């Protein structure tokens, strides 16, 4: 499935989840509190999480480089 928004084509994939019911309920409540669609809240949180993973990998690389330079 895809949408064309302002002449940009956005491809959308179907996501099937096996997350615990408690987590899905918390996500539903948070989506309502922030007045956003459930899929948008999942997208936002996933983008933040992936950015943090990238930062962690970069920091690990920098620390390893610093140790190698000291050796």
C-alpha positions, 0 to 999 in steps of 0.5 A: 500500500502507498500514499502520494502526499504532496507528490511524495510517494510513501510506502506503508507496510503492514505490521503484525505484533505479538506484543503483550496486551499490557504494553498495547493498552499502555500504548493506546492510552498514551495515544489518546492522551497525546491525541495521536494515531496509534501507528504514529505513536509507534512510529515516533517511539521506534524512530527515537529507539533506533536513533538511540541505538545508533548513538550507542553504537557510535559511542562504543566505536569512539571508546574503542578508538580511544583505547586503540590510540592509547595502546 
